[in-house]
Amino acid sequence: MAHLPSEAREKIAEEALDCALRDLCRGGSWEGVVRGIAWQAASSNRRDRRSIEMLADAAQAIFASLIDEALWAVERTVAETFDEFLELRPGDNQGAIAAARLDASEESARLVESACARVLEALAAGIRSAA
C-alpha cells in the first residue's frame, strides 16, 4: 500500500490549519483573537483590566503552543485518513487525498476551537490562583 509522502501530509495539514485560523480571525489576526480571549478572561473574573497586557502575552504563548501541537495532530489525521481510504479503495490516490483534506479541515476547525477554549481555561485558572 502506498503512503502519502511527508511533504504532501505537511502541506495538506498546514493548508487546513491555516484555513481554520483564517476562519477564526474573520479578517483579523490570531493575535487579536487571542487578545480578545485575554480580555474575556480579565473581565469575567473582575481582574484589574490593566493586567490585560500580561494576560494577552500569556494567551498568545499558550495559543501558539497549542497550534504547533495541532499541526502534528492534523498531520497524523491526514496520514491515517489517506491510509484508511486506500485500504477500502486501493489505487484511488485522488480520492484518498480528497478524504484526507476533508478530515484535515474538520480536525483543524475542532482543534482551533479547542485551543481557544483551552487558552481561556488556562487564563481563568491563573487568575483564580493569583487571587
N, CA, C and O atoms as a printed pandas DataFrame, in Angstrom:
     atom_number atom_name residue_name chain_id  residue_number  x_coord  y_coord  z_coord
0              1         N          MET        A               1    0.846   -1.178    0.000
1              2        CA          MET        A               1    0.000    0.000    0.000
2              3         C          MET        A               1    0.888    1.237    0.000
3              4         O          MET        A               1    1.886    1.288    0.719
4              5         N          ALA        A               2    0.528    2.233   -0.804
5              6        CA          ALA        A               2    1.282    3.482   -0.884
6              7         C          ALA        A               2    0.920    4.371    0.302
7              8         O          ALA        A               2   -0.228    4.420    0.744
8              9         N          HIS        A               3    1.924    5.062    0.796
9             10        CA          HIS        A               3    1.696    6.045    1.855
10            11         C          HIS        A               3    1.892    7.426    1.263
11            12         O          HIS        A               3    2.663    7.609    0.321
12            13         N          LEU        A               4    1.196    8.384    1.819
13            14        CA          LEU        A               4    1.320    9.759    1.360
14            15         C          LEU        A               4    2.680   10.291    1.795
15            16         O          LEU        A               4    3.025   10.186    2.972
16            17         N          PRO        A               5    3.457   10.855    0.886
17            18        CA          PRO        A               5    4.772   11.397    1.254
18            19         C          PRO        A               5    4.645   12.475    2.339
19            20         O          PRO        A               5    3.642   13.187    2.401
20            21         N          SER        A               6    5.650   12.584    3.174
21            22        CA          SER        A               6    5.595   13.514    4.305
22            23         C          SER        A               6    5.387   14.963    3.857
23            24         O          SER        A               6    4.699   15.731    4.529
24            25         N          GLU        A               7    5.984   15.333    2.716
25            26        CA          GLU        A               7    5.801   16.711    2.232
26            27         C          GLU        A               7    4.341   16.978    1.914
27            28         O          GLU        A               7    3.833   18.062    2.202
28            29         N          ALA        A               8    3.666   16.016    1.331
29            30        CA          ALA        A               8    2.246   16.174    0.998
30            31         C          ALA        A               8    1.394   16.218    2.261
31            32         O          ALA        A               8    0.460   17.014    2.359
32            33         N          ARG        A               9    1.721   15.356    3.231
33            34        CA          ARG        A               9    0.998   15.375    4.515
34            35         C          ARG        A               9    1.130   16.737    5.174
35            36         O          ARG        A               9    0.146   17.317    5.633
36            37         N          GLU        A              10    2.355   17.239    5.213
37            38        CA          GLU        A              10    2.609   18.534    5.848
38            39         C          GLU        A              10    1.842   19.646    5.146
39            40         O          GLU        A              10    1.249   20.505    5.799
40            41         N          LYS        A              11    1.855   19.631    3.817
41            42        CA          LYS        A              11    1.186   20.676    3.050
42            43         C          LYS        A              11   -0.321   20.662    3.295
43            44         O          LYS        A              11   -0.926   21.711    3.513
44            45         N          ILE        A              12   -0.921   19.485    3.259
45            46        CA          ILE        A              12   -2.367   19.377    3.495
46            47         C          ILE        A              12   -2.700   19.847    4.907
47            48         O          ILE        A              12   -3.666   20.585    5.101
48            49         N          ALA        A              13   -1.913   19.429    5.891
49            50        CA          ALA        A              13   -2.159   19.819    7.278
50            51         C          ALA        A              13   -2.000   21.330    7.457
51            52         O          ALA        A              13   -2.829   21.970    8.103
52            53         N          GLU        A              14   -0.954   21.890    6.894
53            54        CA          GLU        A              14   -0.723   23.334    7.014
54            55         C          GLU        A              14   -1.849   24.128    6.365
55            56         O          GLU        A              14   -2.322   25.115    6.928
56            57         N          GLU        A              15   -2.277   23.698    5.184
57            58        CA          GLU        A              15   -3.357   24.403    4.492
58            59         C          GLU        A              15   -4.658   24.347    5.297
59            60         O          GLU        A              15   -5.368   25.347    5.407
60            61         N          ALA        A              16   -4.959   23.195    5.849
61            62        CA          ALA        A              16   -6.195   23.046    6.622
62            63         C          ALA        A              16   -6.157   23.890    7.891
63            64         O          ALA        A              16   -7.139   24.546    8.237
64            65         N          LEU        A              17   -5.034   23.871    8.574
65            66        CA          LEU        A              17   -4.905   24.643    9.811
66            67         C          LEU        A              17   -4.920   26.139    9.508
67            68         O          LEU        A              17   -5.516   26.917   10.254
68            69         N          ASP        A              18   -4.274   26.539    8.431
69            70        CA          ASP        A              18   -4.278   27.939    8.029
70            71         C          ASP        A              18   -5.703   28.402    7.725
71            72         O          ASP        A              18   -6.096   29.504    8.108
72            73         N          CYS        A              19   -6.459   27.577    7.050
73            74        CA          CYS        A              19   -7.850   27.907    6.724
74            75         C          CYS        A              19   -8.692   28.038    7.995
75            76         O          CYS        A              19   -9.502   28.957    8.114
76            77         N          ALA        A              20   -8.503   27.131    8.930
77            78        CA          ALA        A              20   -9.242   27.182   10.191
78            79         C          ALA        A              20   -8.890   28.453   10.972
79            80         O          ALA        A              20   -9.762   29.072   11.581
80            81         N          LEU        A              21   -7.620   28.833   10.952
81            82        CA          LEU        A              21   -7.212   30.063   11.642
82            83         C          LEU        A              21   -7.797   31.297   10.945
83            84         O          LEU        A              21   -8.236   32.231   11.617
84            85         N          ARG        A              22   -7.809   31.312    9.614
85            86        CA          ARG        A              22   -8.407   32.439    8.886
86            87         C          ARG        A              22   -9.895   32.543    9.202
87            88         O          ARG        A              22  -10.418   33.645    9.369
88            89         N          ASP        A              23  -10.578   31.403    9.283
89            90        CA          ASP        A              23  -11.999   31.406    9.636
90            91         C          ASP        A              23  -12.207   31.979   11.037
91            92         O          ASP        A              23  -13.144   32.743   11.265
92            93         N          LEU        A              24  -11.345   31.614   11.959
93            94        CA          LEU        A              24  -11.427   32.118   13.328
94            95         C          LEU        A              24  -11.240   33.631   13.356
95            96         O          LEU        A              24  -11.959   34.339   14.061
96            97         N          CYS        A              25  -10.285   34.114   12.596
97            98        CA          CYS        A              25   -9.899   35.529   12.637
98            99         C          CYS        A              25  -10.854   36.453   11.898
99           100         O          CYS        A              25  -10.913   37.646   12.195
100          101         N          ARG        A              26  -11.591   35.927   10.957
101          102        CA          ARG        A              26  -12.562   36.724   10.191
102          103         C          ARG        A              26  -11.952   38.031    9.689
103          104         O          ARG        A              26  -12.535   39.101    9.864
104          105         N          GLY        A              27  -10.797   37.941    9.074
105          106        CA          GLY        A              27  -10.148   39.119    8.512
106          107         C          GLY        A              27   -9.179   39.809    9.451
107          108         O          GLY        A              27   -8.451   40.708    9.029
108          109         N          GLY        A              28   -9.153   39.414   10.703
109          110        CA          GLY        A              28   -8.218   39.990   11.672
110          111         C          GLY        A              28   -6.996   39.091   11.810
111          112         O          GLY        A              28   -6.649   38.343   10.897
112          113         N          SER        A              29   -6.366   39.179   12.946
113          114        CA          SER        A              29   -5.194   38.350   13.212
114          115         C          SER        A              29   -5.476   37.411   14.370
115          116         O          SER        A              29   -6.359   37.660   15.191
116          117         N          TRP        A              30   -4.709   36.324   14.425
117          118        CA          TRP        A              30   -4.896   35.408   15.544
118          119         C          TRP        A              30   -4.479   36.086   16.840
119          120         O          TRP        A              30   -5.025   35.781   17.901
120          121         N          GLU        A              31   -3.513   37.007   16.768
121          122        CA          GLU        A              31   -3.108   37.729   17.985
122          123         C          GLU        A              31   -4.270   38.568   18.517
123          124         O          GLU        A              31   -4.468   38.674   19.727
124          125         N          GLY        A              32   -5.034   39.162   17.600
125          126        CA          GLY        A              32   -6.200   39.929   18.015
126          127         C          GLY        A              32   -7.275   39.061   18.641
127          128         O          GLY        A              32   -7.903   39.447   19.628
128          129         N          VAL        A              33   -7.483   37.896   18.069
129          130        CA          VAL        A              33   -8.463   36.963   18.626
130          131         C          VAL        A              33   -8.042   36.538   20.032
131          132         O          VAL        A              33   -8.853   36.507   20.957
132          133         N          VAL        A              34   -6.763   36.214   20.171
133          134        CA          VAL        A              34   -6.261   35.758   21.468
134          135         C          VAL        A              34   -6.304   36.900   22.486
135          136         O          VAL        A              34   -6.569   36.671   23.666
136          137         N          ARG        A              35   -6.045   38.114   22.035
137          138        CA          ARG        A              35   -6.162   39.276   22.921
138          139         C          ARG        A              35   -7.611   39.410   23.412
139          140         O          ARG        A              35   -7.853   39.751   24.570
140          141         N          GLY        A              36   -8.561   39.139   22.523
141          142        CA          GLY        A              36   -9.969   39.152   22.921
142          143         C          GLY        A              36  -10.277   38.091   23.969
143          144         O          GLY        A              36  -11.072   38.325   24.879
144          145         N          ILE        A              37   -9.655   36.939   23.844
145          146        CA          ILE        A              37   -9.834   35.884   24.844
146          147         C          ILE        A              37   -9.254   36.354   26.179
147          148         O          ILE        A              37   -9.851   36.125   27.231
148          149         N          ALA        A              38   -8.095   37.008   26.137
149          150        CA          ALA        A              38   -7.478   37.529   27.365
150          151         C          ALA        A              38   -8.389   38.571   28.009
151          152         O          ALA        A              38   -8.560   38.588   29.228
152          153         N          TRP        A              39   -8.965   39.428   27.192
153          154        CA          TRP        A              39   -9.888   40.436   27.713
154          155         C          TRP        A              39  -11.103   39.759   28.354
155          156         O          TRP        A              39  -11.570   40.176   29.414
156          157         N          GLN        A              40  -11.602   38.725   27.705
157          158        CA          GLN        A              40  -12.739   37.982   28.252
158          159         C          GLN        A              40  -12.386   37.378   29.605
159          160         O          GLN        A              40  -13.183   37.439   30.541
160          161         N          ALA        A              41  -11.205   36.801   29.711
161          162        CA          ALA        A              41  -10.768   36.212   30.984
162          163         C          ALA        A              41  -10.647   37.287   32.055
163          164         O          ALA        A              41  -11.076   37.084   33.191
164          165         N          ALA        A              42  -10.070   38.421   31.701
165          166        CA          ALA        A              42   -9.877   39.503   32.669
166          167         C          ALA        A              42  -11.209   40.080   33.129
167          168         O          ALA        A              42  -11.409   40.318   34.320
168          169         N          SER        A              43  -12.121   40.306   32.185
169          170        CA          SER        A              43  -13.389   40.939   32.542
170          171         C          SER        A              43  -14.331   39.992   33.273
171          172         O          SER        A              43  -15.117   40.436   34.110
172          173         N          SER        A              44  -14.270   38.727   32.980
173          174        CA          SER        A              44  -15.189   37.790   33.627
174          175         C          SER        A              44  -14.752   37.428   35.041
175          176         O          SER        A              44  -15.534   36.880   35.816
176          177         N          ASN        A              45  -13.516   37.733   35.371
177          178        CA          ASN        A              45  -13.021   37.400   36.707
178          179         C          ASN        A              45  -12.728   38.636   37.544
179          180         O          ASN        A              45  -12.025   38.554   38.552
180          181         N          ARG        A              46  -13.260   39.776   37.134
181          182        CA          ARG        A              46  -13.100   41.023   37.876
182          183         C          ARG        A              46  -11.632   41.348   38.162
183          184         O          ARG        A              46  -11.309   41.983   39.165
184          185         N          ARG        A              47  -10.780   40.916   37.293
185          186        CA          ARG        A              47   -9.349   41.186   37.407
186          187         C          ARG        A              47   -9.087   42.630   37.002
187          188         O          ARG        A              47   -9.822   43.185   36.185
188          189         N          ASP        A              48   -8.079   43.226   37.547
189          190        CA          ASP        A              48   -7.685   44.574   37.166
190          191         C          ASP        A              48   -7.416   44.596   35.665
191          192         O          ASP        A              48   -6.515   43.909   35.184
192          193         N          ARG        A              49   -8.180   45.367   34.939
193          194        CA          ARG        A              49   -8.076   45.373   33.485
194          195         C          ARG        A              49   -6.731   45.900   32.989
195          196         O          ARG        A              49   -6.403   45.734   31.814
196          197         N          ARG        A              50   -5.964   46.520   33.846
197          198        CA          ARG        A              50   -4.634   46.978   33.443
198          199         C          ARG        A              50   -3.693   45.794   33.247
199          200         O          ARG        A              50   -2.637   45.942   32.632
200          201         N          SER        A              51   -4.052   44.647   33.750
201          202        CA          SER        A              51   -3.211   43.457   33.601
202          203         C          SER        A              51   -3.438   42.756   32.266
203          204         O          SER        A              51   -2.882   41.686   32.022
204          205         N          ILE        A              52   -4.245   43.350   31.413
205          206        CA          ILE        A              52   -4.576   42.711   30.144
206          207         C          ILE        A              52   -3.336   42.428   29.313
207          208         O          ILE        A              52   -3.295   41.421   28.606
208          209         N          GLU        A              53   -2.327   43.283   29.375
209          210        CA          GLU        A              53   -1.106   43.065   28.585
210          211         C          GLU        A              53   -0.419   41.762   28.999
211          212         O          GLU        A              53    0.009   40.984   28.148
212          213         N          MET        A              54   -0.318   41.531   30.304
213          214        CA          MET        A              54    0.305   40.278   30.777
214          215         C          MET        A              54   -0.535   39.082   30.351
215          216         O          MET        A              54   -0.001   38.065   29.909
216          217         N          LEU        A              55   -1.840   39.209   30.486
217          218        CA          LEU        A              55   -2.718   38.107   30.096
218          219         C          LEU        A              55   -2.641   37.859   28.592
219          220         O          LEU        A              55   -2.632   36.709   28.153
220          221         N          ALA        A              56   -2.587   38.918   27.811
221          222        CA          ALA        A              56   -2.515   38.766   26.356
222          223         C          ALA        A              56   -1.214   38.079   25.959
223          224         O          ALA        A              56   -1.215   37.214   25.083
224          225         N          ASP        A              57   -0.114   38.450   26.587
225          226        CA          ASP        A              57    1.168   37.803   26.287
226          227         C          ASP        A              57    1.121   36.316   26.624
227          228         O          ASP        A              57    1.581   35.478   25.848
228          229         N          ALA        A              58    0.561   36.000   27.791
229          230        CA          ALA        A              58    0.445   34.594   28.191
230          231         C          ALA        A              58   -0.482   33.842   27.239
231          232         O          ALA        A              58   -0.195   32.713   26.842
232          233         N          ALA        A              59   -1.592   34.477   26.877
233          234        CA          ALA        A              59   -2.555   33.848   25.976
234          235         C          ALA        A              59   -1.922   33.556   24.616
235          236         O          ALA        A              59   -2.141   32.485   24.050
236          237         N          GLN        A              60   -1.147   34.491   24.094
237          238        CA          GLN        A              60   -0.501   34.282   22.796
238          239         C          GLN        A              60    0.493   33.125   22.860
239          240         O          GLN        A              60    0.570   32.321   21.931
240          241         N          ALA        A              61    1.245   33.038   23.941
241          242        CA          ALA        A              61    2.214   31.946   24.075
242          243         C          ALA        A              61    1.506   30.593   24.163
243          244         O          ALA        A              61    1.929   29.621   23.538
244          245         N          ILE        A              62    0.437   30.542   24.936
245          246        CA          ILE        A              62   -0.317   29.290   25.088
246          247         C          ILE        A              62   -0.937   28.893   23.746
247          248         O          ILE        A              62   -0.845   27.741   23.323
248          249         N          PHE        A              63   -1.569   29.864   23.087
249          250        CA          PHE        A              63   -2.237   29.579   21.815
250          251         C          PHE        A              63   -1.239   29.103   20.769
251          252         O          PHE        A              63   -1.497   28.125   20.068
252          253         N          ALA        A              64   -0.111   29.779   20.659
253          254        CA          ALA        A              64    0.906   29.389   19.669
254          255         C          ALA        A              64    1.376   27.961   19.915
255          256         O          ALA        A              64    1.562   27.192   18.972
256          257         N          SER        A              65    1.566   27.612   21.175
257          258        CA          SER        A              65    1.986   26.257   21.514
258          259         C          SER        A              65    0.918   25.228   21.129
259          260         O          SER        A              65    1.231   24.162   20.600
260          261         N          LEU        A              66   -0.329   25.558   21.397
261          262        CA          LEU        A              66   -1.426   24.645   21.059
262          263         C          LEU        A              66   -1.572   24.480   19.549
263          264         O          LEU        A              66   -1.896   23.389   19.078
264          265         N          ILE        A              67   -1.342   25.532   18.794
265          266        CA          ILE        A              67   -1.435   25.441   17.334
266          267         C          ILE        A              67   -0.280   24.605   16.788
267          268         O          ILE        A              67   -0.457   23.846   15.835
268          269         N          ASP        A              68    0.900   24.740   17.390
269          270        CA          ASP        A              68    2.021   23.874   16.985
270          271         C          ASP        A              68    1.670   22.408   17.205
271          272         O          ASP        A              68    1.927   21.564   16.346
272          273         N          GLU        A              69    1.080   22.109   18.366
273          274        CA          GLU        A              69    0.646   20.737   18.656
274          275         C          GLU        A              69   -0.436   20.299   17.666
275          276         O          GLU        A              69   -0.449   19.153   17.218
276          277         N          ALA        A              70   -1.330   21.209   17.333
277          278        CA          ALA        A              70   -2.430   20.895   16.422
278          279         C          ALA        A              70   -1.905   20.501   15.047
279          280         O          ALA        A              70   -2.464   19.618   14.397
280          281         N          LEU        A              71   -0.844   21.147   14.606
281          282        CA          LEU        A              71   -0.285   20.822   13.298
282          283         C          LEU        A              71    0.122   19.356   13.241
283          284         O          LEU        A              71   -0.150   18.674   12.253
284          285         N          TRP        A              72    0.768   18.871   14.288
285          286        CA          TRP        A              72    1.166   17.456   14.326
286          287         C          TRP        A              72   -0.059   16.553   14.337
287          288         O          TRP        A              72   -0.082   15.525   13.659
288          289         N          ALA        A              73   -1.069   16.930   15.098
289          290        CA          ALA        A              73   -2.287   16.115   15.161
290          291         C          ALA        A              73   -2.989   16.069   13.802
291          292         O          ALA        A              73   -3.480   15.018   13.390
292          293         N          VAL        A              74   -3.034   17.189   13.118
293          294        CA          VAL        A              74   -3.682   17.225   11.797
294          295         C          VAL        A              74   -2.871   16.399   10.805
295          296         O          VAL        A              74   -3.448   15.707    9.965
296          297         N          GLU        A              75   -1.557   16.459   10.887
297          298        CA          GLU        A              75   -0.721   15.625   10.001
298          299         C          GLU        A              75   -1.012   14.141   10.218
299          300         O          GLU        A              75   -1.101   13.371    9.261
300          301         N          ARG        A              76   -1.159   13.748   11.481
301          302        CA          ARG        A              76   -1.491   12.346   11.776
302          303         C          ARG        A              76   -2.849   11.983   11.181
303          304         O          ARG        A              76   -3.024   10.897   10.628
304          305         N          THR        A              77   -3.805   12.897   11.297
305          306        CA          THR        A              77   -5.136   12.664   10.731
306          307         C          THR        A              77   -5.047   12.472    9.224
307          308         O          THR        A              77   -5.691   11.581    8.669
308          309         N          VAL        A              78   -4.253   13.303    8.565
309          310        CA          VAL        A              78   -4.076   13.198    7.116
310          311         C          VAL        A              78   -3.527   11.822    6.753
311          312         O          VAL        A              78   -4.048   11.154    5.860
312          313         N          ALA        A              79   -2.478   11.407    7.445
313          314        CA          ALA        A              79   -1.846   10.117    7.148
314          315         C          ALA        A              79   -2.811    8.955    7.391
315          316         O          ALA        A              79   -2.913    8.040    6.574
316          317         N          GLU        A              80   -3.513    9.003    8.520
317          318        CA          GLU        A              80   -4.440    7.927    8.853
318          319         C          GLU        A              80   -5.591    7.852    7.857
319          320         O          GLU        A              80   -5.953    6.766    7.404
320          321         N          THR        A              81   -6.163    8.993    7.518
321          322        CA          THR        A              81   -7.285    9.009    6.575
322          323         C          THR        A              81   -6.844    8.501    5.214
323          324         O          THR        A              81   -7.540    7.695    4.596
324          325         N          PHE        A              82   -5.693    8.967    4.741
325          326        CA          PHE        A              82   -5.177    8.538    3.447
326          327         C          PHE        A              82   -5.023    7.016    3.422
327          328         O          PHE        A              82   -5.482    6.352    2.492
328          329         N          ASP        A              83   -4.373    6.473    4.449
329          330        CA          ASP        A              83   -4.143    5.025    4.502
330          331         C          ASP        A              83   -5.451    4.239    4.603
331          332         O          ASP        A              83   -5.624    3.225    3.926
332          333         N          GLU        A              84   -6.375    4.711    5.454
333          334        CA          GLU        A              84   -7.650    4.008    5.631
334          335         C          GLU        A              84   -8.466    4.025    4.337
335          336         O          GLU        A              84   -9.098    3.030    3.981
336          337         N          PHE        A              85   -8.449    5.153    3.644
337          338        CA          PHE        A              85   -9.190    5.248    2.386
338          339         C          PHE        A              85   -8.644    4.265    1.363
339          340         O          PHE        A              85   -9.402    3.591    0.667
340          341         N          LEU        A              86   -7.316    4.191    1.279
341          342        CA          LEU        A              86   -6.708    3.277    0.305
342          343         C          LEU        A              86   -6.939    1.814    0.659
343          344         O          LEU        A              86   -6.949    0.956   -0.224
344          345         N          GLU        A              87   -7.123    1.524    1.938
345          346        CA          GLU        A              87   -7.469    0.150    2.319
346          347         C          GLU        A              87   -8.828   -0.225    1.743
347          348         O          GLU        A              87   -9.038   -1.358    1.308
348          349         N          LEU        A              88   -9.746    0.733    1.744
349          350        CA          LEU        A              88  -11.094    0.486    1.237
350          351         C          LEU        A              88  -11.178    0.562   -0.281
351          352         O          LEU        A              88  -11.962   -0.151   -0.907
352          353         N          ARG        A              89  -10.359    1.440   -0.869
353          354        CA          ARG        A              89  -10.385    1.651   -2.318
354          355         C          ARG        A              89   -8.958    1.706   -2.851
355          356         O          ARG        A              89   -8.455    2.776   -3.194
356          357         N          PRO        A              90   -8.319    0.555   -2.916
357          358        CA          PRO        A              90   -6.917    0.518   -3.379
358          359         C          PRO        A              90   -6.742    1.201   -4.733
359          360         O          PRO        A              90   -7.544    1.023   -5.649
360          361         N          GLY        A              91   -5.681    1.980   -4.831
361          362        CA          GLY        A              91   -5.344    2.646   -6.078
362          363         C          GLY        A              91   -6.008    3.993   -6.297
363          364         O          GLY        A              91   -5.640    4.708   -7.229
364          365         N          ASP        A              92   -6.973    4.363   -5.468
365          366        CA          ASP        A              92   -7.678    5.638   -5.634
366          367         C          ASP        A              92   -6.967    6.726   -4.834
367          368         O          ASP        A              92   -7.479    7.212   -3.825
368          369         N          ASN        A              93   -5.787    7.094   -5.301
369          370        CA          ASN        A              93   -4.988    8.099   -4.597
370          371         C          ASN        A              93   -5.677    9.456   -4.545
371          372         O          ASN        A              93   -5.615   10.143   -3.525
372          373         N          GLN        A              94   -6.331    9.848   -5.632
373          374        CA          GLN        A              94   -7.012   11.148   -5.643
374          375         C          GLN        A              94   -8.159   11.175   -4.630
375          376         O          GLN        A              94   -8.361   12.173   -3.938
376          377         N          GLY        A              95   -8.894   10.094   -4.551
377          378        CA          GLY        A              95   -9.960   10.007   -3.553
378          379         C          GLY        A              95   -9.405   10.040   -2.148
379          380         O          GLY        A              95   -9.981   10.664   -1.257
380          381         N          ALA        A              96   -8.278    9.363   -1.951
381          382        CA          ALA        A              96   -7.643    9.343   -0.625
382          383         C          ALA        A              96   -7.158   10.729   -0.232
383          384         O          ALA        A              96   -7.267   11.121    0.929
384          385         N          ILE        A              97   -6.626   11.468   -1.186
385          386        CA          ILE        A              97   -6.169   12.834   -0.905
386          387         C          ILE        A              97   -7.360   13.730   -0.580
387          388         O          ILE        A              97   -7.290   14.545    0.340
388          389         N          ALA        A              98   -8.438   13.585   -1.321
389          390        CA          ALA        A              98   -9.641   14.384   -1.054
390          391         C          ALA        A              98  -10.192   14.081    0.333
391          392         O          ALA        A              98  -10.570   14.992    1.069
392          393         N          ALA        A              99  -10.238   12.805    0.688
393          394        CA          ALA        A              99  -10.717   12.420    2.019
394          395         C          ALA        A              99   -9.800   12.967    3.105
395          396         O          ALA        A              99  -10.268   13.438    4.141
396          397         N          ALA        A             100   -8.497   12.904    2.865
397          398        CA          ALA        A             100   -7.525   13.423    3.846
398          399         C          ALA        A             100   -7.701   14.926    4.028
399          400         O          ALA        A             100   -7.618   15.434    5.146
400          401         N          ARG        A             101   -7.945   15.636    2.927
401          402        CA          ARG        A             101   -8.162   17.096    3.027
402          403         C          ARG        A             101   -9.421   17.406    3.835
403          404         O          ARG        A             101   -9.425   18.312    4.668
404          405         N          LEU        A             102  -10.471   16.660    3.585
405          406        CA          LEU        A             102  -11.723   16.877    4.305
406          407         C          LEU        A             102  -11.537   16.628    5.803
407          408         O          LEU        A             102  -11.929   17.454    6.629
408          409         N          ASP        A             103  -10.944   15.499    6.144
409          410        CA          ASP        A             103  -10.716   15.192    7.556
410          411         C          ASP        A             103   -9.762   16.196    8.204
411          412         O          ASP        A             103   -9.939   16.555    9.368
412          413         N          ALA        A             104   -8.756   16.648    7.461
413          414        CA          ALA        A             104   -7.816   17.642    7.982
414          415         C          ALA        A             104   -8.537   18.955    8.271
415          416         O          ALA        A             104   -8.265   19.617    9.273
416          417         N          SER        A             105   -9.452   19.322    7.391
417          418        CA          SER        A             105  -10.213   20.549    7.584
418          419         C          SER        A             105  -11.086   20.462    8.840
419          420         O          SER        A             105  -11.118   21.387    9.652
420          421         N          GLU        A             106  -11.784   19.351    8.982
421          422        CA          GLU        A             106  -12.645   19.168   10.153
422          423         C          GLU        A             106  -11.833   19.119   11.440
423          424         O          GLU        A             106  -12.214   19.730   12.438
424          425         N          GLU        A             107  -10.724   18.400   11.424
425          426        CA          GLU        A             107   -9.882   18.284   12.611
426          427         C          GLU        A             107   -9.255   19.629   12.957
427          428         O          GLU        A             107   -9.141   19.975   14.133
428          429         N          SER        A             108   -8.851   20.384   11.950
429          430        CA          SER        A             108   -8.262   21.705   12.189
430          431         C          SER        A             108   -9.271   22.633   12.851
431          432         O          SER        A             108   -8.938   23.322   13.816
432          433         N          ALA        A             109  -10.490   22.658   12.347
433          434        CA          ALA        A             109  -11.529   23.513   12.937
434          435         C          ALA        A             109  -11.771   23.131   14.390
435          436         O          ALA        A             109  -11.901   23.994   15.259
436          437         N          ARG        A             110  -11.830   21.828   14.644
437          438        CA          ARG        A             110  -12.055   21.366   16.017
438          439         C          ARG        A             110  -10.893   21.762   16.923
439          440         O          ARG        A             110  -11.113   22.217   18.046
440          441         N          LEU        A             111   -9.672   21.595   16.453
441          442        CA          LEU        A             111   -8.506   21.890   17.282
442          443         C          LEU        A             111   -8.319   23.388   17.522
443          444         O          LEU        A             111   -7.869   23.784   18.597
444          445         N          VAL        A             112   -8.656   24.222   16.543
445          446        CA          VAL        A             112   -8.565   25.672   16.741
446          447         C          VAL        A             112   -9.597   26.118   17.768
447          448         O          VAL        A             112   -9.298   26.924   18.649
448          449         N          GLU        A             113  -10.802   25.596   17.652
449          450        CA          GLU        A             113  -11.843   25.919   18.632
450          451         C          GLU        A             113  -11.430   25.451   20.025
451          452         O          GLU        A             113  -11.612   26.172   21.006
452          453         N          SER        A             114  -10.879   24.255   20.108
453          454        CA          SER        A             114  -10.409   23.718   21.381
454          455         C          SER        A             114   -9.268   24.562   21.954
455          456         O          SER        A             114   -9.199   24.778   23.164
456          457         N          ALA        A             115   -8.377   25.037   21.087
457          458        CA          ALA        A             115   -7.257   25.869   21.548
458          459         C          ALA        A             115   -7.776   27.147   22.194
459          460         O          ALA        A             115   -7.266   27.567   23.233
460          461         N          CYS        A             116   -8.778   27.766   21.593
461          462        CA          CYS        A             116   -9.355   28.978   22.176
462          463         C          CYS        A             116   -9.936   28.695   23.555
463          464         O          CYS        A             116   -9.712   29.453   24.499
464          465         N          ALA        A             117  -10.675   27.613   23.667
465          466        CA          ALA        A             117  -11.267   27.247   24.956
466          467         C          ALA        A             117  -10.181   26.940   25.983
467          468         O          ALA        A             117  -10.300   27.328   27.145
468          469         N          ARG        A             118   -9.134   26.252   25.568
469          470        CA          ARG        A             118   -8.048   25.912   26.498
470          471         C          ARG        A             118   -7.281   27.142   26.951
471          472         O          ARG        A             118   -6.841   27.210   28.099
472          473         N          VAL        A             119   -7.116   28.117   26.062
473          474        CA          VAL        A             119   -6.453   29.370   26.453
474          475         C          VAL        A             119   -7.292   30.069   27.519
475          476         O          VAL        A             119   -6.761   30.505   28.541
476          477         N          LEU        A             120   -8.589   30.176   27.285
477          478        CA          LEU        A             120   -9.473   30.820   28.258
478          479         C          LEU        A             120   -9.436   30.088   29.601
479          480         O          LEU        A             120   -9.377   30.724   30.653
480          481         N          GLU        A             121   -9.470   28.767   29.567
481          482        CA          GLU        A             121   -9.401   27.977   30.805
482          483         C          GLU        A             121   -8.088   28.212   31.543
483          484         O          GLU        A             121   -8.073   28.377   32.763
484          485         N          ALA        A             122   -6.986   28.226   30.796
485          486        CA          ALA        A             122   -5.672   28.424   31.421
486          487         C          ALA        A             122   -5.573   29.808   32.046
487          488         O          ALA        A             122   -5.052   29.953   33.152
488          489         N          LEU        A             123   -6.062   30.813   31.357
489          490        CA          LEU        A             123   -6.016   32.170   31.914
490          491         C          LEU        A             123   -6.905   32.284   33.149
491          492         O          LEU        A             123   -6.518   32.885   34.151
492          493         N          ALA        A             124   -8.096   31.704   33.065
493          494        CA          ALA        A             124   -9.005   31.755   34.216
494          495         C          ALA        A             124   -8.402   31.039   35.414
495          496         O          ALA        A             124   -8.516   31.517   36.543
496          497         N          ALA        A             125   -7.767   29.907   35.184
497          498        CA          ALA        A             125   -7.121   29.173   36.279
498          499         C          ALA        A             125   -5.988   30.011   36.884
499          500         O          ALA        A             125   -5.828   30.060   38.104
500          501         N          GLY        A             126   -5.208   30.665   36.025
501          502        CA          GLY        A             126   -4.130   31.516   36.520
502          503         C          GLY        A             126   -4.644   32.691   37.326
503          504         O          GLY        A             126   -4.045   33.070   38.332
504          505         N          ILE        A             127   -5.753   33.270   36.886
505          506        CA          ILE        A             127   -6.343   34.389   37.610
506          507         C          ILE        A             127   -6.850   33.938   38.972
507          508         O          ILE        A             127   -6.652   34.618   39.978
508          509         N          ARG        A             128   -7.514   32.768   38.992
509          510        CA          ARG        A             128   -8.025   32.246   40.265
510          511         C          ARG        A             128   -6.900   31.966   41.254
511          512         O          ARG        A             128   -7.017   32.264   42.443
512          513         N          SER        A             129   -5.827   31.401   40.762
513          514        CA          SER        A             129   -4.720   31.065   41.671
514          515         C          SER        A             129   -3.981   32.312   42.145
515          516         O          SER        A             129   -3.366   32.300   43.211
516          517         N          ALA        A             130   -4.034   33.389   41.360
517          518        CA          ALA        A             130   -3.368   34.638   41.750
518          519         C          ALA        A             130   -4.214   35.429   42.748
519          520         O          ALA        A             130   -3.698   36.297   43.452
520          521         N          ALA        A             131   -5.513   35.129   42.808
521          522        CA          ALA        A             131   -6.421   35.901   43.678
522          523         C          ALA        A             131   -6.300   35.490   45.119
523          524         O          ALA        A             131   -6.991   36.038   45.977
